[in-house]
């Protein structure tokens, strides 16, 4: 990971990375740009994508902008996110 963060790869690391790159080039990519989602809606959308496309990984950027389905009084964000 340090090599990725710094952008400086040893020759053997660069060779291994280049050998594995073709595995990732042809993978399907879905980018959803829906605003104002709550965790329940996001989970529902991911379940539909799983059924339709067989996705195995989901990356959520700006998780702090996803609203909880039911806000918690104690403000425990990790529990709000875990609800989905």
C-alpha positions as CSV (number, residue, x, y, z in Angstrom):
1,X,0.0,0.0,0.0
2,X,2.9,2.4,0.6
3,X,3.8,2.0,-3.1
4,X,0.3,3.0,-4.1
5,X,0.2,5.9,-1.7
6,X,3.6,7.2,-2.8
7,X,3.3,6.2,-6.5
8,X,6.8,4.8,-6.3
9,X,7.0,1.1,-7.2
10,X,10.0,-1.2,-7.1
11,X,10.6,-2.9,-10.5
12,X,9.3,-6.3,-9.3
13,X,6.2,-4.7,-7.8
14,X,5.5,-2.8,-11.1
15,X,6.0,-6.1,-13.0
16,X,3.5,-7.9,-10.8
17,X,1.0,-5.1,-11.0
18,X,1.3,-5.0,-14.8
19,X,0.7,-8.7,-15.0
20,X,-2.5,-8.5,-13.0
21,X,-3.9,-5.4,-14.8
22,X,-5.7,-7.3,-17.6
23,X,-7.9,-9.0,-14.9
24,X,-9.4,-5.7,-14.0
25,X,-9.6,-3.9,-17.3
26,X,-12.7,-5.8,-18.5
27,X,-14.6,-5.8,-15.3
28,X,-18.0,-4.0,-15.4
29,X,-18.3,-0.8,-13.5
30,X,-21.5,0.8,-12.3
31,X,-21.4,4.4,-11.1
32,X,-24.6,5.7,-9.3
33,X,-25.0,9.4,-8.7
34,X,-28.2,9.5,-6.8
35,X,-28.4,12.3,-4.2
36,X,-30.2,12.2,-0.9
37,X,-30.1,8.5,-0.5
38,X,-30.7,7.0,2.9
39,X,-29.0,3.8,4.0
40,X,-32.1,1.7,3.4
41,X,-32.5,2.9,-0.2
42,X,-28.8,2.4,-0.8
43,X,-29.0,-1.2,0.5
44,X,-32.0,-1.8,-1.6
45,X,-30.3,-0.5,-4.8
46,X,-27.3,-2.7,-4.0
47,X,-29.5,-5.8,-3.6
48,X,-31.1,-5.1,-7.0
49,X,-27.7,-4.6,-8.6
50,X,-26.5,-7.9,-7.0
51,X,-29.5,-9.8,-8.5
52,X,-29.2,-8.1,-11.9
53,X,-25.5,-8.0,-12.4
54,X,-24.0,-10.3,-9.8
55,X,-21.9,-7.5,-8.2
56,X,-19.4,-8.6,-5.5
57,X,-18.0,-5.3,-4.4
58,X,-19.6,-2.0,-3.7
59,X,-17.6,1.2,-2.9
60,X,-19.5,4.1,-1.4
61,X,-17.7,7.4,-1.6
62,X,-18.8,10.2,0.8
63,X,-20.6,7.8,3.2
64,X,-21.1,10.8,5.5
65,X,-23.6,12.2,3.0
66,X,-25.8,9.1,3.2
67,X,-28.7,9.7,5.5
68,X,-29.7,7.2,8.1
69,X,-33.1,5.6,7.6
70,X,-33.9,6.2,11.3
71,X,-31.6,8.7,13.1
72,X,-30.2,7.6,16.4
73,X,-30.5,9.9,19.4
74,X,-27.1,8.9,20.7
75,X,-25.4,10.0,17.4
76,X,-23.6,6.7,17.0
77,X,-22.9,7.0,13.2
78,X,-21.3,3.5,13.0
79,X,-24.6,2.0,14.2
80,X,-26.6,4.1,11.7
81,X,-24.4,2.8,8.9
82,X,-24.5,-0.8,10.2
83,X,-28.3,-0.8,10.0
84,X,-28.2,-1.2,6.2
